[in-house]
Amino acid sequence: MTQQNTGIAPAQSRGEQAIGTIVREHQALWRTLDLLDQLLHDMNINQQRPDEKLLTTIFDYIQHFARRVHSQPTEIVLYRLLGEKSPESVPLLEKLSKGYEIGDVKVNELRQLLKACMEKWPEGREQFSHALARFSEALRKHIRKEEGVVIPRARDLFSEGDWEQIIEARDVENDPLFGERVRDEFRELRHQIVSYTPERFGGLGLKHEERMTAPHEKEELLSVKGLVTSYGQIEVLHDVDIKINSGEIVSLVGANGAGKSTLLMTISGLQPVDRGSVLFEGKDLGKVGTDQRVSQGIVQVPEGRQVFKDLSVHDNLLLGAYTRGRTPEVAEDLERMYGKFPILRQKRHNLAGELSGGQQQMLAMGRALMARPRLLLLDEPSMGLAPLIIEEIFNIVKELKKEGITIFLVEQNASQALALADRGYVLETGRVVIEGTGKELLSNEKVREAYLGM
């Protein structure tokens, strides 16, 4: 009896489903790498200044791919099963696993080189170009090894049960490997890449804000002039003048009740201005609400942490990004916070109220960073913490400055605050009485006697 063609495709095996998904995502990576080659040619041969937004989105996609798909190298189930069934494959698999870790580091290095290239163009072009070309070729070799060796061996050796394990594997967000939500995130990032790619390269060439990095150092970011504010009939700040330049750490020291937190709340929009002005990038914030200031990049870490104790660590972090919506970049930043504060990843399902004081401080800082601040207001971050934790908090502050975040630090621990600071102010009973570089204030006899116990 002749079998009739019903027109219905046979059901795919679990193995073919998994391989098909992996190959489709690889194909998207291949297209992205081809685009990188075109952008490299444009930069080197045509001396075309790089499109920072487009390249950053490509880096987001590649880094997101490695982190979300493969989570941690020890959790790549396909690699683990293949190593068990094919011991001779173990050295290659270990090398490929290490490649995901190295690749993540290299993408971060590329981001820094891109930033330097934009700021020093064209002097920074050659270093960025060479690093980008090396990275692109290394990623191509990685994919070829997976497609030419790993997948064929897995196809030959794996049972349907093995493929079932791979499909059911879960990453740090408890999604199936290549789960629908993960693929949606990839699709959104790819859509952005296509949108930003020039039409001559096959994209949509949509216009976008070109400059992403912070303004050059020494460019004035915040200016407070003649600021007066009151609680009822009691004037708390009296004609306060301060300025903060982009890329600086500026410290504000003073005794309890001097008005330090009040100044931060006024900058944030939580305390009204009686007289004077607060300018951010030259624009008066007088009629700008607190939520709009957050959207513009002014974000405060309040005194006493003030985390949402009845919500999970994960939800607290997401609330930090409430002005940004639920974009793929938010998921990327969430993963970055877990990388910066590993204890938060470990405790991500715990209620924030269950954390120690130091952990809550890290959560409060992570929540603020989720808003992508350009000016971070830190109010007494060391208050009530053990010395070892204080040291860790100040190390994090140093790292944030290296990342280009401008910081206004209010801190009773004057010696550490001024040691970190590019510049500082001393506030006494609502008035600025001394200002200077951090080094100058540390050596000032009045400051040493009043605030450093010397």
C-alpha positions in Angstrom: 0.0 0.0 0.0 1.4 3.4 -1.0 1.8 5.9 1.8 0.0 9.1 1.0 1.6 12.5 1.5 -0.7 14.2 4.0 1.2 17.5 3.8 1.8 17.4 7.6 5.5 17.6 8.6 6.6 14.9 11.0 6.9 15.9 14.6 10.4 17.0 15.5 12.4 15.1 18.0 13.4 16.9 21.2 17.0 16.8 19.9 16.1 18.5 16.6 14.0 21.1 18.5 17.0 22.0 20.8 19.5 22.0 18.0 17.2 24.1 15.8 16.8 26.7 18.5 20.6 26.9 19.2 21.4 27.2 15.5 18.8 30.0 15.0 20.3 32.0 17.8 23.7 31.4 16.4 22.6 32.7 13.0 21.5 35.9 14.6 25.0 36.2 16.2 26.6 35.6 12.8 24.6 38.4 11.3 25.6 40.7 14.2 29.3 39.8 13.7 29.0 40.6 10.0 27.6 44.0 10.9 30.5 44.5 13.3 32.9 43.9 10.3 31.1 46.5 8.2 31.3 49.0 11.1 35.0 48.3 11.5 35.6 48.9 7.8 33.6 52.1 7.9 35.6 53.3 10.9 39.1 52.3 9.5 38.8 52.9 5.8 36.2 55.6 5.6 37.4 57.2 8.9 33.8 57.2 10.0 33.4 58.2 13.7 31.8 55.1 15.5 28.1 55.1 16.3 28.3 54.7 20.1 24.7 53.9 20.6 24.7 51.1 17.9 27.9 49.6 19.1 26.8 49.6 22.8 23.5 47.9 21.8 25.5 45.2 19.9 27.7 44.7 23.0 24.5 44.5 25.1 23.2 41.8 22.8 26.4 39.7 22.8 26.8 40.0 26.5 23.2 39.3 27.2 23.4 36.2 25.0 26.3 34.7 26.9 24.9 35.5 30.3 21.2 34.6 29.8 21.6 31.6 27.6 24.5 29.9 29.4 24.2 31.5 32.8 27.3 30.1 34.5 29.6 27.8 32.6 29.1 25.0 35.1 25.4 25.1 34.3 25.7 24.5 30.6 23.9 21.1 30.6 24.8 20.3 27.0 28.5 20.6 27.9 28.1 18.6 31.1 26.3 15.7 29.4 28.7 15.6 26.4 31.7 15.5 28.8 30.2 12.5 30.5 29.5 10.6 27.3 32.6 11.8 25.4 35.6 12.2 27.8 37.8 13.2 24.9 35.6 16.3 24.4 36.3 17.6 27.9 39.4 19.8 27.1 37.5 21.5 24.3 34.4 22.0 26.4 36.4 23.4 29.3 38.0 25.8 26.8 34.6 26.8 25.4 33.2 27.3 28.9 36.1 29.5 29.8 35.4 31.4 26.7 32.1 32.6 28.0 33.8 34.0 31.1 36.6 35.7 29.1 34.1 37.0 26.6 32.1 38.8 29.3 35.3 40.5 30.5 36.4 41.4 27.0 33.0 43.0 26.2 33.4 45.2 29.3 36.9 46.2 28.1 35.5 47.0 24.6 33.0 49.3 26.3 35.8 51.2 28.0 37.8 51.4 24.8 34.8 52.6 22.9 34.3 55.4 25.5 37.9 56.4 25.1 37.7 56.3 21.3 34.7 58.6 21.4 36.3 61.1 23.7 39.7 61.1 22.0 38.7 60.5 18.4 40.5 59.8 16.2 43.4 59.0 18.5 41.6 56.2 20.2 40.5 54.5 17.0 43.4 52.2 16.5 43.3 50.6 19.9 39.5 50.1 19.9 39.6 48.8 16.3 42.2 46.2 17.0 40.5 45.0 20.2 37.1 44.8 18.4 38.6 42.8 15.5 40.3 40.3 17.8 37.0 39.9 19.8 35.0 39.3 16.6 37.3 36.7 15.3 37.5 34.9 18.7 33.7 34.8 18.9 33.5 33.4 15.3 35.9 30.6 16.3 33.8 29.8 19.4 30.7 29.5 17.4 32.4 27.4 14.7 33.6 24.9 17.4 30.1 24.6 18.8 28.6 24.1 15.4 31.4 22.0 13.9 32.2 19.8 16.9 29.9 20.1 19.9 26.5 19.8 18.2 27.5 17.0 15.8 28.9 14.9 18.7 25.9 15.6 20.8 23.5 14.6 17.9 25.4 11.3 17.6 25.6 10.5 21.4 22.6 11.9 23.1 19.3 10.1 23.8 15.9 11.9 23.7 16.2 11.9 27.5 19.4 13.8 27.3 17.9 16.4 25.0 14.9 16.6 27.4 17.3 17.6 30.2 18.9 20.3 28.0 15.5 21.8 27.1 14.4 21.7 30.7 17.6 23.2 32.0 17.1 26.4 34.0 19.1 29.6 34.3 19.4 32.0 37.1 16.0 33.5 36.4 14.3 30.1 36.4 13.5 30.2 32.7 13.9 27.2 30.4 17.1 27.3 28.3 16.2 29.5 25.3 12.7 30.0 27.0 10.2 32.3 25.3 10.9 35.3 27.6 14.6 35.0 27.0 14.1 34.9 23.2 11.8 37.9 23.5 14.7 39.8 25.2 17.0 38.8 22.3 14.5 39.8 19.7 14.0 43.2 21.3 17.8 43.8 21.4 18.1 42.7 17.7 15.3 45.0 16.8 17.2 47.9 18.3 20.3 46.9 16.4 18.4 46.9 13.1 16.8 50.2 14.0 20.1 51.9 14.7 22.0 50.4 11.8 22.5 52.8 8.8 20.4 52.0 5.8 23.5 51.4 3.7 24.2 48.4 5.9 20.7 47.1 5.6 19.2 48.7 8.7 16.6 51.3 9.3 19.0 54.1 10.2 16.8 55.6 12.9 18.1 58.7 14.5 19.0 58.5 18.2 21.0 60.3 20.8 24.6 59.8 19.8 26.5 60.7 23.0 26.0 58.2 25.8 28.9 58.7 28.1 29.1 61.3 30.8 30.2 64.8 29.8 33.9 65.5 30.1 35.3 65.9 33.6 35.4 69.5 34.9 32.1 70.3 33.0 29.7 71.6 35.5 26.9 69.1 36.2 25.1 70.5 39.2 25.1 74.1 40.5 23.4 75.2 43.8 23.3 79.0 44.2 22.1 81.0 47.1 19.9 78.1 48.4 17.6 78.8 51.3 15.1 76.2 52.6 13.1 75.9 55.8 11.1 73.5 58.0 8.1 75.7 58.8 9.4 78.9 60.3 12.9 77.5 60.9 15.4 78.3 58.2 17.7 75.3 57.8 20.0 76.1 54.9 21.3 79.7 54.5 22.6 80.9 51.1 24.3 77.6 50.3 26.5 77.6 47.1 28.0 74.4 45.8 28.9 73.0 42.4 29.6 69.5 41.2 31.5 68.8 38.0 30.9 65.7 35.9 33.0 62.7 36.9 33.8 64.0 40.4 33.3 62.7 43.9 32.3 65.7 46.0 32.0 65.1 49.8 29.9 67.1 52.2 30.9 66.8 55.9 29.5 68.3 59.0 28.1 67.5 62.4 24.6 66.1 63.1 22.0 68.7 62.4 24.2 70.8 60.1 21.7 70.4 57.2 23.5 67.8 55.1 20.5 65.5 54.5 18.3 68.5 53.9 20.6 69.7 51.1 20.4 66.3 49.5 16.6 66.2 49.8 16.4 69.6 48.2 18.5 68.5 45.3 16.3 65.4 44.9 13.1 67.6 45.0 11.8 66.2 48.3 12.4 69.5 50.1 11.1 72.8 48.7 13.3 75.7 47.9 12.5 79.1 49.5 15.1 81.1 47.6 18.0 80.4 45.3 18.3 77.8 42.6 19.3 74.3 41.8 20.6 73.9 38.2 21.3 70.5 36.6 23.2 70.8 33.3 22.3 74.5 33.3 18.6 73.8 33.6 16.6 75.1 36.6 15.0 72.3 38.5 12.6 74.6 40.3 9.5 73.2 38.6 10.8 69.7 38.0 9.2 67.0 40.1 11.2 64.3 42.0 10.2 61.5 39.6 11.3 63.7 36.6 14.7 64.3 38.3 15.2 60.6 38.6 14.4 60.2 34.9 17.0 62.9 34.2 19.6 61.0 36.2 19.5 62.5 39.8 19.1 59.5 42.1 19.5 59.4 45.9 20.4 56.6 48.2 18.7 57.7 51.4 20.1 57.7 54.9 19.1 54.5 56.7 18.8 52.5 53.5 15.0 52.6 53.4 14.6 49.4 51.4 11.1 48.0 50.9 11.4 45.4 53.7 8.3 43.3 52.7 9.4 42.9 49.1 12.1 40.6 47.8 15.6 41.7 46.9 14.8 41.1 43.3 11.7 43.3 43.4 13.5 46.1 45.3 16.0 46.2 42.5 13.4 46.3 39.8 11.6 49.2 41.6 14.8 51.2 41.1 14.2 51.1 37.3 10.5 52.1 37.5 11.0 55.2 35.4 12.6 53.0 32.6 9.8 50.4 32.1 10.6 46.7 31.5 13.1 46.9 28.7 15.9 44.4 27.8 18.4 47.0 29.2 16.7 46.7 32.6 17.3 42.9 32.6 20.9 43.5 31.6 21.4 46.0 34.4 19.8 43.7 36.8 22.3 41.0 35.9 25.1 43.7 36.3 23.9 44.5 39.8 24.0 40.8 40.7 27.6 40.8 39.4 28.5 43.9 41.4 26.8 42.7 44.6 27.1 38.8 44.6 25.3 38.6 48.0 22.2 40.1 46.4 22.1 37.3 43.8 22.4 34.7 46.6 19.6 36.5 48.5 17.5 37.6 45.6 14.4 35.7 46.7 14.7 36.8 50.4 12.6 39.7 51.7 14.7 42.8 52.0 13.8 43.0 55.7 15.7 39.8 56.3 19.0 41.2 55.1 21.8 42.5 57.4 22.5 46.3 57.6 25.4 46.0 55.2 23.4 43.9 52.8 20.5 46.4 52.9 23.0 49.2 52.1 24.2 47.3 49.1 20.6 46.7 48.0 19.8 50.4 48.4 22.9 51.3 46.2 22.0 48.6 43.7 18.4 49.9 43.5 19.7 53.4 42.9 22.0 52.2 40.2 19.1 50.5 38.4 17.9 54.0 37.6 21.2 54.6 35.6 22.1 57.7 37.6 24.3 60.4 36.2 24.5 62.1 39.6 24.3 59.7 42.6 23.5 61.2 46.0 24.8 59.1 48.8 23.5 59.9 52.3 25.5 58.5 55.1 26.2 55.1 53.5 28.5 53.9 56.3 26.0 54.6 59.1 25.7 51.8 61.6 27.9 49.4 59.7 30.9 47.3 60.8 34.3 48.5 59.8 34.9 45.7 57.2 31.5 46.5 55.6 32.3 50.2 55.6 35.5 49.5 53.7 33.6 47.4 51.2 31.0 50.2 50.7 33.8 52.8 50.1 35.5 50.5 47.6 32.2 50.2 45.7 32.0 54.0 45.6 35.5 54.1 44.1 34.4 51.6 41.4 31.3 53.7 40.6 33.5 56.8 40.0 35.7 54.7 37.6 32.5 53.9 35.7 31.8 57.6 35.1 29.1 58.2 37.7 29.3 61.6 39.4 28.8 61.2 43.2 27.8 63.7 45.9 28.7 61.9 49.2 27.3 63.0 52.5 29.2 61.2 55.3 30.0 61.6 59.0 33.1 59.5 58.5 35.0 62.6 57.4 38.4 61.1 57.0 37.3 58.4 54.5 34.9 60.7 52.7 37.5 63.4 52.1 40.2 60.8 51.2 37.9 59.7 48.4 36.8 63.1 47.3 38.1 65.3 44.4 36.6 68.2 46.3 34.7 68.8 49.5 32.5 71.2 51.5 32.1 71.6 55.2 28.6 72.5 56.4 28.0 74.1 59.8 24.5 75.1 61.0 23.2 75.3 57.4 26.2 77.3 56.0 29.1 76.3 53.9 32.2 77.4 55.9 35.1 75.7 54.1 35.6 74.3 50.7 38.5 72.9 48.8 40.0 69.7 47.4 39.7 66.6 49.4 43.5 66.7 50.2 43.2 70.4 51.2 40.4 69.7 53.7 42.2 66.7 55.1 45.1 68.9 56.0 43.0 71.9 57.2 43.6 72.4 60.9 40.0 73.4 61.7 38.7 70.3 59.8 41.2 68.0 61.5 40.3 69.3 64.9 36.5 69.4 64.5 35.9 66.3 62.3 38.9 64.1 62.2 39.7 64.1 66.0 43.2 65.3 65.4 
